[in-house]
Amino acid sequence: MVIFPLINLCPTLQREALHKKVHPMTPSQALALSRCSWAICPQNLGRAARQDRPIRRSLALCSFRPLTRRRCCGRRGSWGCRGPGRLGWRWTLVAMEWGSESGAVRRHRIGGEHRDGPAPALQPEREAAAQESLADACGGGGARTRKRSAKGSGGASRGAETGLSEGRAALGLALYLLALRALVQLSLQQLMLHRAAGHSGEFNARQARDYLEHITSIGPRTTGSVENEILTVRYLLEQIKLIEVQSNSLHKISVDVQRPTGSFSIDFLGGFTSYYDNITNVVVKLEPRDGAQHAVLANCHFDSVANSPGASDDAVSCSVMLEVLRVLSKSSEALHHAIIFLFNGAEENVLQASHGFITQHPWASLIRAFINLEAAGVGGKELVFQTGPENPWLVQAYVSSAKHPFASVVAQEVFQSGIIPSDTDFRIYRDFGNIPGIDLAFIENGYIYHTKYDTADRILTDSIQRAGDNILAVLKYLATSDMLASSSEYQHGNMVFFDVLGLFVIAYPSRVGSIINYMVVMAVVLYLGRKLLHPKHKTATYTKDFFCGLGITLISWFTSLVTVLIIAVFISLIGQSLSWYNHFYVSVCLYGTAAVAKIIFIHSLAKKFYFVNASDQYLGDVFFDVSLLVHCGFLTALTYRGLCSAFISAVWVALPLLTKLCMHKDLKQYGAGGKFITFYLLGMFIPYLYALYLIWAVFEMFTPILGRSGSEIPPDVVLASILAGCTMILSSYFINFIYLAKSTKRTMLTLTLVCTVTFLLVCSGTFFPYSSNPSSPKPKRVFLQHVTRTFHGLDGHVVKRDSGIWINGFDYTGMSHITPHIPEINDSTRAHCEENAPLCGFPWYLPVHFLIRKNWYLPAPEVSPRDPAHFRLVSKEQTPWDSIKLTFEATGPSHMSFYVRTHKGSTLSQWSLGNGTPVTSKGGDYFVFYSHGLQASAWQFWIEVQVLEEQPEGMVTVAIAAHYFSGEDKRSSQLDALKEKFPDWTFPSAWVCTYNLFVF
């Protein structure tokens, strides 16, 4: 066995070594040395040679310390010793079998070394081979090799050990992510993959736009208003009649106007009960001339929230359905099954009209599947964000037929988790009709959702065209499919589905996904197990560094999250929350840079103080494996919980692992050069591209929601947490670049500078949250209710009466930005909770009291609606089971809220609402939402109170609030005057209401 150096040695020591003055090693010593790559002190080696000591004892004297550059043995510029016993020259020893070379080759090599003095640097090929042999001997790439001087290296070893340029690496990664982001943006802006040729059998977006403009020109369409119940219904019936006249004789069109009455309970917004009376549904059935036994349902709603034209939510969907009905009715292709088009008139009243249809209409029994068209934004692409439950054949139908697919099982699982405070008719058809379906919604530009800015001109014609093309294709596919009639046979199992940049959809059964996921997990286990538990080599050093690296990575992520949360909490406390609402890049510059800087900082400290003598390439390899393990952990957890979203983790494990395996030899031979970086980034292209695609969807949906999520949830904390999570994901496979780079000082300095400057600008109030820009408004939402409150005692007499304008801001900033414009709205006019009244004694339209605890109450004259609400106790009787039955009767406007609070010693056992079992809202009170259409009769209902212990203050307190959303009663002069004072970057939604409280 021969030992030879890989760098130029001091001539004196080299000659001593080559003349074999070193004591011959025993086989065990040679074997121990062959497994290591050590930096050996020349002084100790020379001393061992001169004193004829075994080299093993000399090696034990070397302490591993950083090198210093100084003169040694009279040779300027060498890497020298810092003193006896200190680490000096980096001398990498490689053990090669003597028998692997011929005797002539050995004599030629050793003879040359005798003649020439200093041993020449190895040729790149031989050095690379030697380095690879050493790496293999030390555990297959896991060897903790010591850093070497670039000056002493040659060829490939120089490339392998010379760190990446910090500037080039940082710039390259930044440009890479920006390029991927640009590609994502391009795919999202490309609404149409291919344009229709304009044939008679195809969807016509211009005709649909004409329907849309007519509907929105009617104005806001609240349930019970003339605009909704008469004008819109009349227009829909006129257009349906024209379509029927032009239809093909192959088809039969039937029309029905339904006016259902009913009640149900729902766990939305903490739980409440809904009651509706004489609301409106316009139902159209398109079927073969001979009739059909099965049907598919298409659903939209033509009503809107108060004070909004409701173009995107949901007039555009009804316009699309009208045009789809027109195209299908004129088609010469016969349908196998019926298509029922439901234009429901009370979705904004918390899904009442769909419940009335699916539980009471005779055509409901024909329905085997449905498509629900909704909106959470204005325009853009319509996203499939819910399917099922189960029934994978529906997903396959969408995949096979949709011309411009845009679907994600991730959106489905996020929406159904309850994180987003919203719900659609999908829930009603699923829970009360037991029917599977597909839920679609526009999600872009949610800033103006449910505001006065939701107008027809903001919806692009291409958005209408792509939605129409998709709905038409899917409905036609289902109406001619054999699976619709026997859908129950295909109902089992869930589907993993996702689109690829809107080009096509990949879908497969979740059980297949689980198999794929566990196969990926096994591949990682084999890959890491070979390195951590290799039986032939000592891998203790790699194992230790691997788990230390895992700990460092988790610490860096945790401290990154803590850092951004500290910043977010501070920003919230000083009143500068939502500074990014109108300038999203501010959040990236503030929280994103802080998160990245903290991660780099923690790893730079580890590189400098812990991994002192490990090579850059070795550390890059370790931290790649750490990231692989983390993503594999997520993959295992998500798959174990049965979440279809686990496919993302599978992509983030399988493709990086494949990239690593393909590039492992090149990295060892040529180092982290340009070729390595290029192919590494190419291997990460798909995971990072899809991650950015999903991240866009997350921020597109959640950023506007944070502007209407109430006064109790700090939006900066939520957004900072999301950004920190995204940073952790995106940085995971780039952490190894921190160790491959020569330095990270300039990068950290730049990120810190950007974060600091942004922080100071935010603290100074430079970035205003809201905007009235006509092209891209981002208004602040405010509710104004001019209310007269009347509180009655147990004896029926009035104990308190007041009147004022009750003000609610729907975001965390409250009225801090409004007060400079309207000084009377300040802390002195904060509303005080009536502790003995349900829901604090205020006329909540929906049970969102737990989300909005900051409100204001400005004194104002009493209101006198022309159609005042009346509430009375009809009867009070004792039941045979010793409970008290109270029967009430109420009349009033189209929208009323009924509240109940039981006193100590009493419980609400049952009532005539919902399924008979009272449902409490958050806080313990009971909330009933009531609405009616035109010409509704008096609302009569009863509650049953079980009295366990009589109390002098009575057994129950009830209250009823009447909301006037339409007509002359909606307005008051004081309300109009206050509304005019609000700045143009706000959207104040105002109406009149009354509140009456009674004790029994």
Stockholm file with secondary structure:
# STOCKHOLM 1.0

chainA/1-1000         MVIFPLINLCPTLQREALHKKVHPMTPSQALALSRCSWAICPQNLGRAARQDRPIRRSLALCSFRPLTRRRCCGRRGSWGCRGPGRLGWRWTLVAMEWGSESGAVRRHRIGGEHRDGPAPALQPEREAAAQESLADACGGGGARTRKRSAKGSGGASRGAETGLSEGRAALGLALYLLALRALVQLSLQQLMLHRAAGHSGEFNARQARDYLEHITSIGPRTTGSVENEILTVRYLLEQIKLIEVQSNSLHKISVDVQRPTGSFSIDFLGGFTSYYDNITNVVVKLEPRDGAQHAVLANCHFDSVANSPGASDDAVSCSVMLEVLRVLSKSSEALHHAIIFLFNGAEENVLQASHGFITQHPWASLIRAFINLEAAGVGGKELVFQTGPENPWLVQAYVSSAKHPFASVVAQEVFQSGIIPSDTDFRIYRDFGNIPGIDLAFIENGYIYHTKYDTADRILTDSIQRAGDNILAVLKYLATSDMLASSSEYQHGNMVFFDVLGLFVIAYPSRVGSIINYMVVMAVVLYLGRKLLHPKHKTATYTKDFFCGLGITLISWFTSLVTVLIIAVFISLIGQSLSWYNHFYVSVCLYGTAAVAKIIFIHSLAKKFYFVNASDQYLGDVFFDVSLLVHCGFLTALTYRGLCSAFISAVWVALPLLTKLCMHKDLKQYGAGGKFITFYLLGMFIPYLYALYLIWAVFEMFTPILGRSGSEIPPDVVLASILAGCTMILSSYFINFIYLAKSTKRTMLTLTLVCTVTFLLVCSGTFFPYSSNPSSPKPKRVFLQHVTRTFHGLDGHVVKRDSGIWINGFDYTGMSHITPHIPEINDSTRAHCEENAPLCGFPWYLPVHFLIRKNWYLPAPEVSPRDPAHFRLVSKEQTPWDSIKLTFEATGPSHMSFYVRTHKGSTLSQWSLGNGTPVTSKGGDYFVFYSHGLQASAWQFWIEVQVLEEQPEGMVTVAIAAHYFSGEDKRSSQLDALKEKFPDWTFPSAWVCTYNLFVF
#=GR chainA/1-1000 SS CEEEESSCCCHHHHHHHHTTCSCCCCHHHHHHHHTCCCCCCHHHHHHHHHTTCCHHHHHHHCCCCCCEECCBTTBTTSEECSSTTSCCSCCCEEEECGGGSCHHHHHHHHHHHHHHSSCCCCCHHHHHHHHHHHHHHTTSSCCCCBCCCTTTCCTHHHHHHSCBCHHHHHHHHHHHHHHHHHHHHHHHHCCCSSCCCCCTTSCCHHHHHHHHHHHHHTCCCCTTSHIIIIIIHHHHHHHHHHHHHHSCTTEEEEEEEECCCEEEEECGGGCEEEEEESCCEEEEEEEETTCCSCEEEEEEECCCCTTCCCIIIIIHHHHHHHHHHHHHHHCSSCCSSEEEEEEESCSTTTSHHHHHHHHHCGGGGGEEEEEEEEESSSSSCEEEEEEESSCHHHHHHHHHHCSSCCBBHHHHHHHHTTCSSCCCHHHHHHHHHCCCEEEEEECSCGGGTTSTTCCGGGSCHHHHHHHHHHHHHHHHHHHTCSTTTTGGGGCCSCEEEEESTTSCEEEEEHHHHHHHHHHHHHHHHHHHHHHHSCTTSCCHHHHHHHHHHHHHHHHHHHHHHHHHHHHHHHHHHTTCTTTTSSCHHHHIIIIIHHHHHHHHHHHHHIIIIISSSBCHHHHHHHHHHHHHHHHHHHHHHHHHTTCTTHHHHHHHHHHHHHHHHHHHHHHHHHCSSHHHHHHHHHHTHHHHHHHHHHHHHHHHHHHHHTTSSCSSSCHHHHHHHHHHHHHHHHHGGGHHHHHHBSCCHHHHHHHHHHHHHHHHHHHTTCSCSCBCCTTSCBCEEEEEEEEEEEEECTTSCEEEEEEEEEEEESSTTTTTTTTTTSTTSSGGGBCCCCTTSGGGGSCCSSSCTTTCCCEEEEECCCCCCSSCCEEEEEEEEECTTSCEEEEEEEECSSEEEEEEEECTTEEEEEESSTTSSCCBCTTSCEEEEEEECTTCCCEEEEEEEEESSCCTTCSEEEEEEEEECSSGGGCCHHHHHHHHHSCTTEEEEEEEEEEEEEEC
#=GC SS_cons          CEEEESSCCCHHHHHHHHTTCSCCCCHHHHHHHHTCCCCCCHHHHHHHHHTTCCHHHHHHHCCCCCCEECCBTTBTTSEECSSTTSCCSCCCEEEECGGGSCHHHHHHHHHHHHHHSSCCCCCHHHHHHHHHHHHHHTTSSCCCCBCCCTTTCCTHHHHHHSCBCHHHHHHHHHHHHHHHHHHHHHHHHCCCSSCCCCCTTSCCHHHHHHHHHHHHHTCCCCTTSHIIIIIIHHHHHHHHHHHHHHSCTTEEEEEEEECCCEEEEECGGGCEEEEEESCCEEEEEEEETTCCSCEEEEEEECCCCTTCCCIIIIIHHHHHHHHHHHHHHHCSSCCSSEEEEEEESCSTTTSHHHHHHHHHCGGGGGEEEEEEEEESSSSSCEEEEEEESSCHHHHHHHHHHCSSCCBBHHHHHHHHTTCSSCCCHHHHHHHHHCCCEEEEEECSCGGGTTSTTCCGGGSCHHHHHHHHHHHHHHHHHHHTCSTTTTGGGGCCSCEEEEESTTSCEEEEEHHHHHHHHHHHHHHHHHHHHHHHSCTTSCCHHHHHHHHHHHHHHHHHHHHHHHHHHHHHHHHHHTTCTTTTSSCHHHHIIIIIHHHHHHHHHHHHHIIIIISSSBCHHHHHHHHHHHHHHHHHHHHHHHHHTTCTTHHHHHHHHHHHHHHHHHHHHHHHHHCSSHHHHHHHHHHTHHHHHHHHHHHHHHHHHHHHHTTSSCSSSCHHHHHHHHHHHHHHHHHGGGHHHHHHBSCCHHHHHHHHHHHHHHHHHHHTTCSCSCBCCTTSCBCEEEEEEEEEEEEECTTSCEEEEEEEEEEEESSTTTTTTTTTTSTTSSGGGBCCCCTTSGGGGSCCSSSCTTTCCCEEEEECCCCCCSSCCEEEEEEEEECTTSCEEEEEEEECSSEEEEEEEECTTEEEEEESSTTSSCCBCTTSCEEEEEEECTTCCCEEEEEEEEESSCCTTCSEEEEEEEEECSSGGGCCHHHHHHHHHSCTTEEEEEEEEEEEEEEC
//
